[in-house]
Amino acid sequence: MFETTETPRIFALAPGVDFPKALVSGLHQRFVGMAPQEIARTQIIVNTARMARRIQSLFHDGPAMLMPRIQLLGEFANTESASLPKATSPIRQRFELIQLVTRLLEQQPDLAARASVYDLADSLASLFDEMAGEGVSVETIETLDVADQSGHWARAQSFFSIARHFLDDLESAPGAEARQRRAIEEIIARWDAEPPKHPIILAGSTGSRGTMQLLMQAVARLPQGAVVLPGFDFEMPQDTWGHLSTALESEDHPQFRYHALLDTLGLPISAVLPWDSTPAPSELRNRLISLALRPAPVTDQWLSEGPTLGDLMPATENITLVEATTQREEALTIAARMRKAAEDGQTCALITPDRMLTRQVTAALDRWNIVPDDSAGQPLQLSPPGRFLRHIVALFHQKLTSEALLTLLKHPLTHSGVERGRHLLNTRNLELWLRRKGVTYPEAEAMTAWAQTQKDDMSGWMRWLTHNFCKQLRSNTPMEALFDAHISLAEAIAHGPLPDGKTGSGGLWQEAAGRAATRVLADVREHAPVVGEISPADYADLFGALLSRGEVRDRDAGHPHILIWGTLEARVQGADLVILGGLNEGSWPEAPSPDPWLNRKMRNDAGLLLPERRIGLAAHDFQQAVGAPEVWLTRAIRSDEAETVPSRWINRLTNLLGGLPDQNGQKALEGMYERAQVWLNRVRALETVPMVPPASRPSPTPPVAARPRRLSVTEIKRLIRDPYAIYAKHVLRLRPLDPLMRTPDALLRGIVVHEVLEKLVKESADQDIPVTLARIMDISESVLAQNVPWATARALWLARLARVSDHIVHGEERRRTRATPIAFEAETSAQIEELDFTLTAKADRIDRTKTGDLILYDYKTGVPPSKDEQTYFDKQLLLEAAMAEQNGFKGIDPAQVADAIYIGLGASPKDQPAPLAETPTEKVWEEFSTLISHYLEDGKGFTSRRAMQSERDEGLYDQLARFGEWDATDEPAPEELT
């Protein structure tokens, strides 16, 4: 196939060329005149399965011929070195390192948080793999000079001596990287002794790792060997390549790895030949991008070479530069363009390392029923089985809350084996009970007692629930036992109730996600004994980290022409339209991950990969992809947190264009923005909600028969201030949904204070025990323990009660000299016969004076209403006084009311009497009757927020009234209802 030569063979293809297609084209040209069996002996080594499939597909398209042998790098290494020990599982490596890292953190707890044990083990395993791949020994790390650096790095360095035995074990059970390095070294040694005579072509690799560099050098030197590089910059001048010699200064350049390979082989840049005559989609654009990405020391070439580019309009005519306001807008714009590509039959690929952006684009495409073919798939931990398994493991180490219980009960995999509909009905009823009772931590006894009160038989379902959902563990347990318990519990909850002795797992392990989870968990179970004993909390952290490494991909589900690629796939694939998304600093290029073991200088001294190498690879991906026939470059101006910084490559390109006005650079840049603006305008129009006239201030007038005929005294204030709330509650019969979990809010605080004072005063009255600070604290602690399950809230509320205790003690002394408590939470009702209306009331406390008069009290944990507020709005105590004189309370005959007082127990405790002298009870009842008669008349509207105390006050039904589209200055709009 190749002419005999003494120099290594290096071929390349320009950025933007469809690499697999051009590779096959070049092979066809070289196969001309060869015997069929010679073609079949040709060996092609590639580094991704997707590229191998694409090459095979291109050969299948014709002409008819024997196929060359196409191998993945891993398959090639395993086939050619079968005598080496099998690579150990990555999970087993990390499990072994967990023990080392755990002991390290026990000795040096300030090194990292305990929850980061797996992350540290994972990063350490990755470092060991990197050391193996780059041929760096542990002795090299141990001899690094860290005398002038932070003590952290010295401690990290010393840890390598502790981990030495682990590295020694790699000799007999190597990791994947170590085995591949040894395999390649063995193959190269065999080739040196007896070079293969058949053609061997290594295609598509950039040589970013040490092992691959070794193989590329060896293949290039074979008698019939050749290396084909993707995205080689043929436009960069010879003298510019010389500025890429220093890793610390130039490794972030897209062509640095190619310079390093050629330098090792002793080849000049001119020795790299085009593999195929296929031209780049736009050679003018490749020249522009090459100049924009020149190494930092020679960016002055912009001044000298820029004018030689000629008219820049043709170079940029197929580039669109999208700068969206937000990432959501960016995703929608990308999705809209991909939809157009699907309609036109274009092959469109989104390339980005930003997985959040790809998920948003996928969600946006769902609007048009388009499912993209995502090369990365979905993270296993975010799939239905992944989320389900993580919810299950939380049962082991977290106290069960109503929120956690219902989250799991409503999961689509829960009770998926039998009678799913009945399960959902029972769950709904349980949720309503939990909300109504305000249960924060549901317990088996309480739920079982509730189930027995239901009409339908829920005994079997409740036994299944209480048996499986109350599994909290506290002690350390062997990893394999904890794992088995976890999976058994997951299967029991996934299936639902089963007869004794029967097992099942419902839909847990079905579909692609379930099968992917099965594969990951089988590996975990096999190596779980390595971990030893582990706490449930540590197991939960470890399990979540293991799931995060898995992916779920359904190859048959995606659209054949709408693709989402990672940067690795993009290096060796081609598409009609390429969208480079998320081009912001920190996204593309990605911010380097923090390394807890070696800093940048230590890595450079040891010969390991620098953070700049990742940036250089990302730059090469950009240069390769931006050469496609049609290109979109997209970014969001703002993220969720702050304004973003454009990717350095976007900055270079726009700065270069902006500095070449004589070559129409500025005009070309404006054209790129203008093409983007067309699509941004379309997306904004798509997202714009049609203008709807703002709502008017509601004042519904329901029929007389539908108007409320029964209210409580506490609702009269609401009737005066916000009549619409009364209409919504009593006419429409709408109730706010009770919160799922109780919170330490003002309502609960009021309930607690009422109970404390009731117990205190009852005890004092019945047993003649004096009211003291100590007794208040004792009762408060008891009531808080029973009603407030939050330790912080208990402490805060106890402190509040302590602050108002003097006011309570002195107030009770005064009240006791004047009257004696006779009733607590006393109820009554009064009717207005001519209006067929009933008013109900419940007094917090009633005392009787020595003369037989009554004194009414109401406890307020906030600020009690002022005299004027009671006169015109808050008439609760005034109405209770009128009812006490007319009807009396349950067990208390009607009597004169001497006083009615609010006992304020807020931040500034004070007692506030009702203005009975200025507003006698007869007048109060007369005014109340007049108010009710107006609201029972036909034609009277229930106006929203009629007389709120403040514009900032919130009503329960403000959203229903569409408050905000109108304000208190708007006139009500009566609406007659039938």
Secondary structure as GFF3:
##gff-version 3
##sequence-region A 1 978
A	DSSP	beta_strand	10	12	.	.	.	ID=ss1
A	DSSP	alpha_helix	19	31	.	.	.	ID=ss2
A	DSSP	alpha_helix	36	41	.	.	.	ID=ss3
A	DSSP	beta_strand	43	46	.	.	.	ID=ss4
A	DSSP	alpha_helix	49	60	.	.	.	ID=ss5
A	DSSP	beta_strand	69	72	.	.	.	ID=ss6
A	DSSP	alpha_helix	73	80	.	.	.	ID=ss7
A	DSSP	alpha_helix	90	107	.	.	.	ID=ss8
A	DSSP	three_ten_helix	114	116	.	.	.	ID=ss9
A	DSSP	alpha_helix	117	134	.	.	.	ID=ss10
A	DSSP	alpha_helix	138	142	.	.	.	ID=ss11
A	DSSP	alpha_helix	151	162	.	.	.	ID=ss12
A	DSSP	alpha_helix	164	169	.	.	.	ID=ss13
A	DSSP	alpha_helix	176	193	.	.	.	ID=ss14
A	DSSP	beta_strand	200	203	.	.	.	ID=ss15
A	DSSP	alpha_helix	210	221	.	.	.	ID=ss16
A	DSSP	beta_strand	225	229	.	.	.	ID=ss17
A	DSSP	alpha_helix	238	241	.	.	.	ID=ss18
A	DSSP	three_ten_helix	242	244	.	.	.	ID=ss19
A	DSSP	alpha_helix	247	250	.	.	.	ID=ss20
A	DSSP	alpha_helix	256	265	.	.	.	ID=ss21
A	DSSP	three_ten_helix	269	271	.	.	.	ID=ss22
A	DSSP	beta_strand	273	274	.	.	.	ID=ss23
A	DSSP	alpha_helix	283	292	.	.	.	ID=ss24
A	DSSP	three_ten_helix	296	298	.	.	.	ID=ss25
A	DSSP	alpha_helix	301	305	.	.	.	ID=ss26
A	DSSP	three_ten_helix	306	309	.	.	.	ID=ss27
A	DSSP	alpha_helix	313	316	.	.	.	ID=ss28
A	DSSP	beta_strand	319	324	.	.	.	ID=ss29
A	DSSP	alpha_helix	327	344	.	.	.	ID=ss30
A	DSSP	beta_strand	348	351	.	.	.	ID=ss31
A	DSSP	alpha_helix	355	365	.	.	.	ID=ss32
A	DSSP	three_ten_helix	366	368	.	.	.	ID=ss33
A	DSSP	beta_strand	372	374	.	.	.	ID=ss34
A	DSSP	beta_strand	378	379	.	.	.	ID=ss35
A	DSSP	three_ten_helix	380	382	.	.	.	ID=ss36
A	DSSP	alpha_helix	384	397	.	.	.	ID=ss37
A	DSSP	alpha_helix	402	409	.	.	.	ID=ss38
A	DSSP	alpha_helix	420	437	.	.	.	ID=ss39
A	DSSP	alpha_helix	444	452	.	.	.	ID=ss40
A	DSSP	alpha_helix	459	469	.	.	.	ID=ss41
A	DSSP	beta_strand	477	478	.	.	.	ID=ss42
A	DSSP	alpha_helix	479	495	.	.	.	ID=ss43
A	DSSP	alpha_helix	511	527	.	.	.	ID=ss44
A	DSSP	three_ten_helix	528	530	.	.	.	ID=ss45
A	DSSP	beta_strand	533	534	.	.	.	ID=ss46
A	DSSP	alpha_helix	536	548	.	.	.	ID=ss47
A	DSSP	beta_strand	551	552	.	.	.	ID=ss48
A	DSSP	beta_strand	559	565	.	.	.	ID=ss49
A	DSSP	alpha_helix	567	570	.	.	.	ID=ss50
A	DSSP	beta_strand	577	580	.	.	.	ID=ss51
A	DSSP	alpha_helix	600	606	.	.	.	ID=ss52
A	DSSP	alpha_helix	611	625	.	.	.	ID=ss53
A	DSSP	beta_strand	630	636	.	.	.	ID=ss54
A	DSSP	alpha_helix	648	658	.	.	.	ID=ss55
A	DSSP	three_ten_helix	661	663	.	.	.	ID=ss56
A	DSSP	alpha_helix	665	687	.	.	.	ID=ss57
A	DSSP	beta_strand	697	701	.	.	.	ID=ss58
A	DSSP	three_ten_helix	704	706	.	.	.	ID=ss59
A	DSSP	beta_strand	710	712	.	.	.	ID=ss60
A	DSSP	alpha_helix	713	721	.	.	.	ID=ss61
A	DSSP	alpha_helix	723	726	.	.	.	ID=ss62
A	DSSP	pi_helix	727	731	.	.	.	ID=ss63
A	DSSP	alpha_helix	746	767	.	.	.	ID=ss64
A	DSSP	alpha_helix	773	787	.	.	.	ID=ss65
A	DSSP	alpha_helix	791	818	.	.	.	ID=ss66
A	DSSP	beta_strand	819	832	.	.	.	ID=ss67
A	DSSP	three_ten_helix	833	835	.	.	.	ID=ss68
A	DSSP	beta_strand	837	849	.	.	.	ID=ss69
A	DSSP	beta_strand	854	860	.	.	.	ID=ss70
A	DSSP	alpha_helix	867	872	.	.	.	ID=ss71
A	DSSP	alpha_helix	876	886	.	.	.	ID=ss72
A	DSSP	beta_strand	897	904	.	.	.	ID=ss73
A	DSSP	beta_strand	910	913	.	.	.	ID=ss74
A	DSSP	alpha_helix	921	935	.	.	.	ID=ss75
A	DSSP	beta_strand	972	976	.	.	.	ID=ss76
###
